[in-house]
Amino acid sequence: MAAKRVALVWFKTNLRLRDNECLFKVIAENDEVIPFYCLDNSLFQTTKFGFKKAGDFRMKFLKESLQQLDEDLRAAGSGLLLLSGEPGKEISRLAKETGAKSLYAEKEVAPEELETAEKVAGELLKLNCTFLTFECRNLFHSSDLPFPVGQLPEIFTEFRKRTEKAVAVRAVFPPPSRITSPQIAPLNLDRLNKLIPGDVTADPRAAIQFRGGAEAAYQRLQYYFYQTQALSTYKNTRNGMVGERYSSKFSAWLALGCISPKEIYQEVKSYEALYGANDSTYWLIFELLWRDYFGFCMEKNAQHYFLRSGNQQSKAADPALFNTALNNWITGKTGVPFIDANMTELNLTGFMSNRGRQNVASYLCNDLHLDWRYGAAYFEQQLIDYDVCNNWGNWAYLAGVGNDPRTNRYFNIAKQAATYDSNGTFQQLWLHEKS
Ligand SMILES: Cc1cc2nc3c(=O)[nH]c(=O)nc-3n(C[C@H](O)[C@H](O)[C@H](O)COP(=O)(O)OP(=O)(O)OC[C@H]3O[C@@H](n4cnc5c(N)ncnc54)[C@H](O)[C@@H]3O)c2cc1C
């Protein structure tokens, strides 16, 4: 009798059963599958900028997403194994113990994530265990682009024009109905529970109370599309700053992969068939293209997004400063109400609107003249929807050192506040003391 084919499937930022090529392929190509997540020690470290890699809001969202994933896997006859420590060591130990001959994982593009994956692949090679990767993040598959990623256009509009009509979005992978696995021990969240303070809840003024997991993502989509039809007015409301309907709020679920952009795309198409297509339904896909673009930019330029000079070598400038100005920016005490209101929202909820993010980033770069990477690193700690490509890509773009470089991508804060918060509702909401 042929030996059983045992394989591992590593969940990272693809915490879902549906439209998950890793999971789909590992089940199709093996007899037994062991799904796991690895709580990487590096997630608990402080970066060279002095901030945590992941703050409490994101850790809580991650915990909820893992619980949901475990529940969904168990419903299919499997479960989620939670490893904790240094991935190379922990994963090779698991491969040895289970006799797995292959590991299926999401393809990485950012430097630290790539380095971790390469280390794991190296350890597994010693055990004759093959490391296989699949693209799970984007709407478009890189091999469907009309150019190699290395020749990605430097300007978003060019990328969009060359892709949006020419590239077909691939079909969504169906979720498995049954997964054959050895007995998987109950999900052990002790380490996470110890690390997350018990009282992590977003301020009641939050635009939305996020809950992690594929089920909550699906509910949000149902709400935003079908229950409220807010999608049909998205283009007009998307620059809003107050409340849960001005934008989709899909970002946190997309960041951990509780939902995929392909699933959202497919739902937009179903919605359009029912309620009609308009500029707004198109605009949500347009924003997902920005998301793809930053993903491909990272793949093309990886290291550059973490240098002060970005991919503009000529712009390397003064040494970084961690000073009072930065501290005031972080704590929402700059004295500029529009900036302070946005930073207060971020600090108390883990979320900030896109309009807010653009303004506080421009303020840090152009008014305070600080090293943009401190802003990006603070966002990395603080955002519930932190995504390495979106965060560092957007920051570099606004700092004028990323793609489509312009010497001064300046936002006039007073003018922005007058346009986007004309009656001061947003500023009053966040600058008033909590009662
Ligand atoms: C300085 C800065 C930092 C940012 N950091 C992040 C981050 O860490 N994680 C993150 O997901 N987004 C980031 N963004 C992009 C954007 O602000 C958020 O995706 C958006 O505000 C999330 O709210 P939403 O889901 O309601 O967006 P919607 O307006 O409903 O958009 C739908 C989706 O499109 C994508 N999207 C929208 N705008 C952008 C954009 N500018 N770049 C890339 N994707 C976009 C997101 O996945 C979003 O969920 C950043 C923007 C700036 C200016």
The ligand as a Gaussian input file, in Angstrom:
#p B3LYP/6-31G(d) Opt

LIG

0 1
 C       -1.092000      56.711000       5.348000
 C       -2.039000      55.603000       4.991000
 C       -1.893000      54.351000       5.571000
 C       -2.763000      53.313000       5.243000
 N       -2.600000      52.079000       5.838000
 C       -3.415000      51.057000       5.478000
 C       -3.266000      49.763000       6.056000
 O       -2.352000      49.496000       6.843000
 N       -4.168000      48.801000       5.705000
 C       -5.156000      49.036000       4.780000
 O       -5.931000      48.120000       4.490000
 N       -5.300000      50.235000       4.219000
 C       -4.480000      51.255000       4.525000
 N       -4.660000      52.483000       3.947000
 C       -5.649000      52.631000       2.852000
 C       -7.058000      53.106000       3.257000
 O       -6.974000      54.244000       4.062000
 C       -7.852000      52.015000       4.008000
 O       -7.801000      50.800000       3.280000
 C       -9.324000      52.416000       4.149000
 O       -9.426000      53.655000       4.789000
 C      -10.045000      51.343000       4.946000
 O      -11.407000      51.655000       5.084000
 P      -12.500000      50.902000       4.230000
 O      -12.277000      49.444000       4.234000
 O      -13.813000      51.389000       4.711000
 O      -12.181000      51.456000       2.768000
 P      -13.091000      51.578000       1.482000
 O      -13.083000      52.992000       1.048000
 O      -14.407000      50.947000       1.664000
 O      -12.259000      50.769000       0.381000
 C      -12.457000      49.377000       0.134000
 C      -11.133000      48.663000       0.206000
 O      -10.257000      49.119000      -0.811000
 C       -8.913000      49.123000      -0.344000
 N       -8.372000      50.482000      -0.340000
 C       -9.054000      51.637000      -0.235000
 N       -8.206000      52.680000      -0.297000
 C       -6.972000      52.166000      -0.430000
 C       -5.670000      52.727000      -0.543000
 N       -5.440000      54.042000      -0.519000
 N       -4.619000      51.887000      -0.631000
 C       -4.801000      50.545000      -0.668000
 N       -6.002000      49.964000      -0.560000
 C       -7.072000      50.762000      -0.451000
 C       -8.956000      48.598000       1.094000
 O       -8.687000      47.222000       1.096000
 C      -10.393000      48.880000       1.510000
 O      -10.859000      48.015000       2.512000
 C       -3.790000      53.540000       4.284000
 C       -3.938000      54.812000       3.714000
 C       -3.087000      55.832000       4.061000
 C       -3.275000      57.177000       3.427000

